[in-house]
Amino acid sequence: MLRLPKFRLEEPLSTYAALALLAENESAMVVAGGTDLLPNMKHGLFEPELVVSLQRIEALRGIEVTPEGELSIGPMTPLADVAASAEVQQHAPALAQAVSLVAGPQLRIQGTLGGNVMLDTRCQWYNQTHFWRQALGYCLKKDVTVCHVVVGGQECETAASNDCAPAVMSVVARLVFERLNAPEEVPIEERWASDWIWN
Ligand SMILES: Cc1cc2nc3c(=O)[nH]c(=O)nc-3n(C[C@H](O)[C@H](O)[C@H](O)COP(=O)(O)OP(=O)(O)OC[C@H]3O[C@@H](n4cnc5c(N)ncnc54)[C@H](O)[C@@H]3O)c2cc1C
């Protein structure tokens, strides 16, 4: 049985408190529904000392149409709510359809749209147990500099597997990242670029 490593869990009630916690520890990571992060931690792909859960931050949840007529979706909105939303079905039907096809009902209740957008990449050399990766000499994305897929490759070219990605790109969405000083907007085309890393 794969076990989670030890880590400290914090459950702040506000975005500001979450950002302050994240600033405390370089290895800190956020967890939303945990359907991707926790298996990855069990595989030793991520080793955060501090995990900051966003579950108790109500402000990050919900769907609304702004006075400007734009659809605004909080990152902690469960996939099931996005798929069932009349606003999403009306303003971004492709997104509603894409989200409704993610995994099965249980995962759509637990998994969030933010987690889907920020989902880690997939590769048969990377998404494996530590035992398996160690036996193969690890890979470029974690622990060594060798890519087993692109010989001599210097950048990780693993696949994005988030089903919402094409739909989110097609509606030219803007991602808003909260920061301690001021929020930062990221054009959607920068999110799924090669080996995209955002700190
Ligand atoms: C059995 C199974 C089947 C799956 N099938 C599919 C599928 O068919 N299609 C598909 O698209 N995906 C699939 N997934 C992948 C994925 O788990 C889900 O798509 C889900 O949306 C992830 O959301 P989460 O809230 O659980 O993310 P988490 O696991 O909590 O987080 C995922 C990543 O995003 C980061 N993150 C989360 N929220 C934020 C935020 N607000 N701001 C910044 N970073 C954040 C986390 O730090 C982590 O790195 C599957 C997963 C499993 C286990």
The ligand as a MOL file (V3000), in Angstrom:
LIG
                    3D

  0  0  0     0  0            999 V3000
M  V30 BEGIN CTAB
M  V30 COUNTS 53 58 0 0 0
M  V30 BEGIN ATOM
M  V30 1 C -9.2120 8.0170 -11.0490 0
M  V30 2 C -8.9640 9.3860 -11.6570 0
M  V30 3 C -9.4950 9.6740 -12.8870 0
M  V30 4 C -9.2870 10.9350 -13.4560 0
M  V30 5 N -9.8340 11.1940 -14.6770 0
M  V30 6 C -9.7050 12.4240 -15.2160 0
M  V30 7 C -10.3280 12.7250 -16.4770 0
M  V30 8 O -11.0290 11.9060 -17.0830 0
M  V30 9 N -10.1370 13.9710 -16.9870 0
M  V30 10 C -9.3970 14.9140 -16.3390 0
M  V30 11 O -9.2980 16.0330 -16.8340 0
M  V30 12 N -8.8000 14.6500 -15.1700 0
M  V30 13 C -8.9390 13.4490 -14.5860 0
M  V30 14 N -8.3260 13.1810 -13.3800 0
M  V30 15 C -7.4010 14.1840 -12.8410 0
M  V30 16 C -7.8210 15.2190 -11.7540 0
M  V30 17 O -7.6830 14.6340 -10.5000 0
M  V30 18 C -9.1510 15.9360 -11.8660 0
M  V30 19 O -9.3400 16.3790 -13.1670 0
M  V30 20 C -9.4330 17.0990 -10.8720 0
M  V30 21 O -10.0500 18.1750 -11.5380 0
M  V30 22 C -8.2690 17.6890 -10.0930 0
M  V30 23 O -8.8320 18.6370 -9.1930 0
M  V30 24 P -8.5260 18.6120 -7.6290 0
M  V30 25 O -9.3520 19.7090 -7.0350 0
M  V30 26 O -8.6800 17.2690 -7.0290 0
M  V30 27 O -6.9900 19.0300 -7.6620 0
M  V30 28 P -5.8470 18.7800 -6.5680 0
M  V30 29 O -5.3990 17.3790 -6.6140 0
M  V30 30 O -6.2440 19.3160 -5.2480 0
M  V30 31 O -4.7300 19.7440 -7.1820 0
M  V30 32 C -4.1270 19.4730 -8.4490 0
M  V30 33 C -2.9490 20.4420 -8.6500 0
M  V30 34 O -3.4460 21.7710 -8.8010 0
M  V30 35 C -2.9220 22.6370 -7.7920 0
M  V30 36 N -4.0450 23.5050 -7.4280 0
M  V30 37 C -5.2960 23.1100 -7.0570 0
M  V30 38 N -6.0780 24.1720 -6.8860 0
M  V30 39 C -5.3120 25.2740 -7.1430 0
M  V30 40 C -5.5460 26.6780 -7.1080 0
M  V30 41 N -6.7600 27.1830 -6.7930 0
M  V30 42 N -4.5500 27.5230 -7.4100 0
M  V30 43 C -3.3160 27.0340 -7.7510 0
M  V30 44 N -3.0290 25.7170 -7.7960 0
M  V30 45 C -4.0050 24.8460 -7.4880 0
M  V30 46 C -2.4440 21.7140 -6.6630 0
M  V30 47 O -1.3930 22.2910 -5.9050 0
M  V30 48 C -1.9840 20.4970 -7.4510 0
M  V30 49 O -0.6960 20.7050 -7.9490 0
M  V30 50 C -8.5170 11.9370 -12.7720 0
M  V30 51 C -7.9760 11.6310 -11.5130 0
M  V30 52 C -8.1930 10.3670 -10.9550 0
M  V30 53 C -7.6220 10.0820 -9.5910 0
M  V30 END ATOM
M  V30 BEGIN BOND
M  V30 1 1 1 2
M  V30 2 1 2 3
M  V30 3 2 2 52
M  V30 4 2 3 4
M  V30 5 1 4 5
M  V30 6 1 4 50
M  V30 7 2 5 6
M  V30 8 1 6 7
M  V30 9 1 6 13
M  V30 10 2 7 8
M  V30 11 1 7 9
M  V30 12 1 9 10
M  V30 13 2 10 11
M  V30 14 1 10 12
M  V30 15 2 12 13
M  V30 16 1 13 14
M  V30 17 1 14 15
M  V30 18 1 14 50
M  V30 19 1 15 16
M  V30 20 1 16 17
M  V30 21 1 16 18
M  V30 22 1 18 19
M  V30 23 1 18 20
M  V30 24 1 20 21
M  V30 25 1 20 22
M  V30 26 1 22 23
M  V30 27 1 23 24
M  V30 28 2 24 25
M  V30 29 1 24 26
M  V30 30 1 24 27
M  V30 31 1 27 28
M  V30 32 2 28 29
M  V30 33 1 28 30
M  V30 34 1 28 31
M  V30 35 1 31 32
M  V30 36 1 32 33
M  V30 37 1 33 34
M  V30 38 1 33 48
M  V30 39 1 34 35
M  V30 40 1 35 36
M  V30 41 1 35 46
M  V30 42 1 36 37
M  V30 43 1 36 45
M  V30 44 2 37 38
M  V30 45 1 38 39
M  V30 46 1 39 40
M  V30 47 2 39 45
M  V30 48 1 40 41
M  V30 49 2 40 42
M  V30 50 1 42 43
M  V30 51 2 43 44
M  V30 52 1 44 45
M  V30 53 1 46 47
M  V30 54 1 46 48
M  V30 55 1 48 49
M  V30 56 2 50 51
M  V30 57 1 51 52
M  V30 58 1 52 53
M  V30 END BOND
M  V30 END CTAB
M  END
